[in-house]
Amino acid sequence: MTQDNLAQGIEPMTIPGLALAAARRWPDDEAIVDGPVRISFAELAKLMREVAAAFVAAGLREGERVALWAENSADWIAACLGLQAAGGVLVPLNTRYRQGEAADIVARSGAAFAVGSPEFLGYRYADTLRQIETPGLRRVIELGGEDWAAFLAAGKGHEAEADRRLADLPGSGLCDIMFTSGTTGAPKGVMASHEQTVRTARLWANATTITHGDRFLILWPFFHCSGYKAGWVVNLAIGATTLPMAQLDVGDLTDLVEREAVTFLPGPPTLFQTLLADPAFDRKTIASLRVSITGAASVPPQMIADMREKLGIPTVLTGYGLTEACGTVTMTAPSDPPEIVVRSCGKAIEGVELRLLDASGATVGPGEPGRVLVRGYNVMQGYLDDPEATAEAIDREGWLDTGDIGVIDANGYLTITDRSKDMFITGGFNCYPAEIEAMLLDHPQIGAVAVKGIPDERMGEVCAAWIVPVAGTSPDKADITSWAREQMANFKVPRAIAFVDDLPRNATGKVQKFLLPEIAR
């Protein structure tokens, strides 16, 4: 994407191209407000070019991968745009990961560089990255502070090469590899191109009504499709302002909404339930809000009605997506009544097809349950270094098997009735039992284990583990919980543990989780 292309009205098809276009269209408008930091679209494009030049100077080659491990911030966006403008491929890391999980993804992605924030929630990401020993990782850069300043300063004199790479960046090129855990327990690297990400962002904007001048407070994490592809990338495409928030604090959030006149606020149901339950809450503090999205968690119909009537949010939406489809497949419409928003995920967005199949592979009709397949520009390029898994997920006609079971009604609204395999969702994070089970089995006193989600009023579902101790040992629940917190992201840590003599299995040895005994919290 060159300035000539922009002058000719050619729409950008790369993420850095969106930044250039935004700088041309709305140079003085605020692109990012992050605490005291205010960055215009023109300033963001300039910063992107500086970061790109720094990566060129550091030796990043086109097509190489860069891991990014940090909380939501303006620096995260600048680092991402810069590495992509230099021809690099983003590999975002979940901020809840611990060293072993991060090291696995850094190694399997083949990351040549890694960028990490100094500290978040007591964990030092850059320092942890420096402890990772994996072939190919040439440099770790600490985001912000002296290390970042020196990194940027070293880029001076390399602007011409950075600009060349940016101009030559193809829409068909990889923009990111996002690792999503599979039910086998091995995270898969989902590959997506710039063009499909940009197209999805634009159509997500159409579906949600976000537009130029909106102010989008992003609680969704940037390492996830929601905060990244359905977050600040959307804002670049349509000229909205990004207000990153790294951690949810309801008081801080409502202060920010009022102070910055936030208009667009997706969030978890717990946020809105907290506001509705507070008799002292003054709805005037959030009077600027016009759209909210509740996400995939189940919510009562009354809550949607109360968000509109008691909190004064005119439009409340929900949708469905997965990493393998750029994070977006369906969305409800602003005119849909609360019962539709609650019971469905909406209709397929423009350019995306849905198909439901029964166990025999035949297409099912309206109201009949079936396996959900998706086809469209948003379907991934494939899984990194895993052609077999790619072929299993995407058929020759381009249909992606989501692994979810759903129903489509006569009007085209999709309802998901069962999540992929045994997956459950804790506080918005996908949890895959096989992955957690494999990690727990590293504990010396755990001989066998079964994991599944159990209901939780605040988090939706939480992890529960049924453990068969190693013979001759007497493991302690508190000790196992403490050990698990050191080994895995906190949303994966079991919140309930039961010790059992054996696990119920069928004739082939597969654990029958529906036969597991009740577990005490």
N, C-alpha and C positions, 0 to 999 in steps of 0.2 A: 504494500500500500504506500504510494508516494503522494506528495502534495499535489502533483498533476492529476492523479486519479481523483483526489478529493475535490479539486477545482472543477473537474468534469462531472461531478455528481455521482461518481461510482461508489456504491456502498462498500465499506470495508468488510472483509470476510476473515479477519484475524482479530484476536483480542487486542494486541497492541495497535492495530489499525483503528479499532474503536476509540482508543485513547487519542490518537491523532485527529480523528474526525470530530470528537467532542471538543478538543482544543480549538479547532477551527470554527465550529458552530457556536459554542458557548464559552469563549475564552475566559471571561471574568466570573462566570458562575462558579459556585462552590462545588467541587467534586467530592471532597472529603472533609468532614469535621470530626477530629479525633481529639477530644479534650481541648487544650489550648491551640492545637494545630489546625489551621485552616488552609486548604490547598485548592486553588482554582483548577479548572480543567487545563488551562494553558500551563500552569505550574506543574501539574501532574505529568503532562506529556514531556516537559523539559526534564523532570526527575527520572522518568522512564528512560530517556535517552542517556542520562548520566549513568544510571545503573547498568544499562546495556553496554556502554563503553567500558565500564569497570569490569564486567564479565569478559569482554573481549580482551582487555589488558591482562586479566588473570589467566587467560588461556582456554576459556570455554570454547569448545568447537560446536559447530552447528549440529543439532541432533542429540547432543549429550544431555544427560538428565541432571537436574538439580533438585535435591530434597529441601523442603522448606518446613521447618518445625517451629511454629510460633503461634501466639494467640492473635485474635482479631485486632488489627491495627492498620494505620496508614502505611507503616513500614512494610507490612505483609503485602499489601497491594503493589507498592512500588517495587519490591523485590520480585514479585511474580511478573509484573509487566516488563521489567528490565531483563530478566533472564529469558523470557519468551521473545522479546524484541531482538535479543542477541542470537536467536535461533535455538535456544535451549528448550527442554521439555520439563515441565513442572511435575514434581512428585511430592504432593502434600502429605504431611504426617500428622496424625491425630494427636492433639495436645495431651490426651489422657494416656498415651502410650508410655511405656517405660523402656529402658535401654535395650533389652532383648528384642522387643517388638519392633522398635525403630531400626535396630541393626539389621534385622531380617529384611525389612523393606528396602533399606539403603543398599544392601548387598544384592537382593534379587532384581532391583530396578537398574543396577549398574550405575548408580549416581556417581558423577565425577566431582560434584561440589555439593556441599550441604550448608544451609543457612539456618541458624537457630537464634531464638531470642535469649537474652541473658537469663531471665527467670520468670516463671509464671506459676502461681499457686504453690510456691515453695520448691519448684523443680527447675533445675538449671539445664536448659535444652542445649545451648551451645557447648557447655562443658561436657555434657553427656555425649554429644556427637563427636567430640574430640577423642573420647575414649573408645570409639568404635574402630575396630581394625578390620578393614575389608578391602580387597584388591580393587583398585580403580578410583577410590575416593581420594582425590588429590588435595582438597582444601576444605576447611570448615571456616565459615565467616559468621561472626557474631553480629546480629542485627541491632542497629542503633549503637550509640557510644563511639569510642575511639576506633575500634576495629572497623566498624562500618564506614566511618569518616575516612580512614586511611584507604579502605577498599575503593571508595568513590574517587578519592584524590588521584589514585593510581590510574584511573581511566582517562585522565586528560591526555589529549593527543591521539586517542583511539576513536574519536567521534565519527570520523569518516567511514571506518569499517563497520561500526555499529549501525550507522545510517544505511549502508549498503545492505546489510543483513535484514534490517527492518523493511526496506523497500522490496527485497526479494522474498520475504517470508510468504510461503504459499498457504492458501486457505486449506489445502488438502493435507498440510503437514500436521504432525502430532503437536497438540498443545499441552497435554498432560497425560500422566499415567496415575490413576487413582485406585489405590488398593482397597478392595472390599472383601471381607472374609467370606469364605464359602462354607457350606455345611460339611465339607471334608476336613475343615480346620485349617486349610492352607489358604492364606489370602491370595486373591487373584488380582493382577494388575490390569485394570480396565483402560484401554487406549481410546482416546477421542481426538478428533481433529479440531482445528480452529474453526473451520466453516460450520460444522455441525453445532458447535458450542454457540457461535454467534447467532445462527438461525434459531436455535432453541431459545436463546435469551430474548430475541426480538418477539417471538411468538408467545413466550411466557408473559412478556410485558403487555401484549395485546389482550391476553386472557385475564390478566389481573387488573388491568386499567392503569397501571403505573405509567407515569408520563413525565415529560420535561417539567422541572420545577418541584416534583415531589421530593420529600425528605425521608429517606428509608433508613430506619434504625435497624441494624443487622445484628440480631442475637445469634442467628444460625452460625455455626463455626465455618470459617473460611476453608478449613481442610476438607469440608464436605461440599457436595454439589449444591446444597441449599444456600449456604452463605457465599459461595464462589460463583457458580454458574447461574443460580437464580437469585443472586445477591448483587455484588458490586459490578459484575460483568453486565448485568441488565442495566444498571444505572449508567454505565458508560455508553451503552447503546442508545439510551433515550434521554440522557441529560438530567438524571436525578442525582441528588446528593446522598452520599454514603456516610452514615454515622456508625462506625464500628463499636460494638460493645463486647468486651472480652468475657465478662462474667455477669450473670443475672443477679442484680440486686434491685428489688422492686422499688424501693425509695429512690435510688439513684436513677432508675429508668424513668419514673414518672417526672422527676425533676428535669431530666434531659428532654423528655417529650415536650414539656411546657416551655423550657428555655429556648429550645431550637425549633419549636413549631413543627415537630415530626408529624408527617401525614400517613406514613406507611409503616406498619408494625406487625409483622408476623411474630408469633410466639407460641410457647407451649400452653396447653390448657391451664396448667397450674398458675401461670401468671395472671390470667384473667379471673380464675377462681379466687385468687388472693385478693384482687381488687374488689370483686363482687362481695366477698365475705367481710370486708372492712367497712363497718358502718360510718367511720369517720372519713372515708375516702371522698374527695371532692372531684367529681367528674370534669369540672372545669379545667383541671390540670392536664387533661388529655383531650381537650376539646378540638385540637387541631387534627386528630386522627380521622382518616376517612376510610382506610382499608386495613383489615387484619386477615391473617391466614393462620388457622389453628394447627395445621399439620395433620399427620396421619393418625394421631392418637384418638381413641374413642372419646366422645364427649356427649353429654346429655343434650337433647334438643333445647331444653330450657336455657342452657348456658349460651347457646347461639343467639336466642331471642333476647336474653339479658344483655349480651354484649352490644346488641344493636339498640335496645331500648334504655337500659340502665346506664351503660357506659357511653352510649351515644356514638358508637362506631357504625356508620351507615352500611358498610360492606364487609361481610365476613365470608371468607372462602376456605376451601380445603382442596387438596389434590392428591395425586398419586404419582410416584416416579421411582426410579432406581438408577444407580450409578451407571449401569450398562445402557441407559437411555438418556444420558446427559442430565439425569435427575428429574426429568419432567415427562409425563405421559398424558395425564388428565388434569382438569381443573373444573371446579364448579363455576357457575356464572354469577355475577353480582346480583342478578334478579332472582336467584334461586331462594326459595323459602328455607327456614331453619331445618325442617325435616329432611330436605334434600341434602343440605350441607352435612348433616349428621350421618345419614344412612348411606351416602355415596361418596365417591371420589371425583364426581363430575364426568364430563365427556372428554374424549381424546382431543388434544389441542390440534390446531390446523396443521395438516400435512402428516398426521400420525394416524395409523390404522390399528384397530383392536380386533382380535379374533379369539374366541374361546373354543377349546377342544375338549371332548370327553376322553375317557381312558382308551378308547379305540382309535383316537385321532380324528374323529368326525367333528365337524363344526356343530355347536349347540345353538339353540334358538334363544330368544329373549326369555329371561327368567330361569334358565337352566344353568346350573353350575358347570364350570369348566376351567381348564388350565388357561391362564391369560398369556396370549402372545401379542407382541407389538412389532409393527413394521413402520419405518419412516427414516427421515434424515437424521434423527436423533440416536439411532441404534449404533452402538460402539463399533470401532474398527476391529475389535477382537481382544482376547486376553494376551497379555505379554508372555511370549515364549511358551504358549500353551495352545497349539493348534487343535489338539483333540478336544479340549474344553470349549474352544471357540466353535468348533463344528457341532458340538453337542448343544450349545446354546443358540446358535443361529443356523437355520436351515438354508437350503440352496435358494429359496425364494426370498430370503432376507428377513424371515420372521424370527424374532427373539423370544425364546421361551423364558418368561420371567420366573417360573417356578411357583407363582402364586395362583391361588384358586379364587375365582370370582364369578359374579353374575352381572350381565348387562340387561337392563330393562328395555322396554319397547321404545323408549325415548333416547336410548344410547348412553344412559348413565351407568357407570361401572361401580360395583360394590365389591371390595375384597373381603372374602369370607374366611380365608385361611392364609397365613403368611408362609413364605417359602420354608418348606420342610419344617424344622422345629424352631426356626428363628423367633425370637421375641424382642420387644423394644423396651429399653430402659431409659426413661428420660429423654427420648428422642434418638438414642443410639441403638443401632442394630446389634443384637447379641446372638452369636451362633454357638449352640451347645457343644458341638464337636470340637470347636477351637478351644473353648474354655476347658472342656474335659481333658484334652491333650496337655494343656498347660498344668492343670491340677495334678495330673499323673506324674509330674516331675517331683512332687513332694514325696519324700522317702517313706512316709507312713500311709500313703494312699495306694491301695492295691487295685481298686476299680472305682469308677465314679460315673454317675449319670447326672446330667444337668438339664434343667428346663426352667421356663419362666413361671412365676406365680404372681397372682394379682397383688398390686400395691396401690394404695389410695393416692399417694403423691406422685410416684414415678410411672404409674401405669402397670408395669411388670418389673420384677426384680429377679435376679438369679438365685436359684435354689439348687443345692447339691446333695445327692445321696451318695455317701461314701462307704465303701467296704475297706476297712483298715487292713494294712499288711499284717499277716499273722504274727502274733506276739507283740504287737504295738498297741498303744492306747492314745491315739491322737486327741488333741484338745481343740475344740471349736475356735476358741479365741486365737490360739497359735496358728491354726490354718488360715484364718481370716487375715491375721497380721502378715503371714508369709505371702498370701495371695496379693495383698496390696503392694508388695514389693516386686511382684512378678508380672502384673498385668494392669491394664487400665482399670480405674476404679469402678466404672460401670459394669465390668465383667465380674467383679469380686462377689462371691456368694453372700447374700444377705441372710440366708437360712441354710443350716447344715443339719443333716440327719445321718447318724451312723447305722448301717444295716449289715446284716450277716451276708446277704447276697443281693444281687439285682435280678428282677424278674426278666426272663429271656424266653424267646420262642425257640422252636426246634433248630433254627439256623444260628442261634446264639445272639440274635439282635435283641437289645434291651427293649422291653415293652413298657414305655414310660407311663402309659395310662394306668399301669398296675402298681406304680410306686405308691408307698403309703403317704398319708397326709404328713405334712411337715410343720413343726412349730416354729413360729417367728421369734 
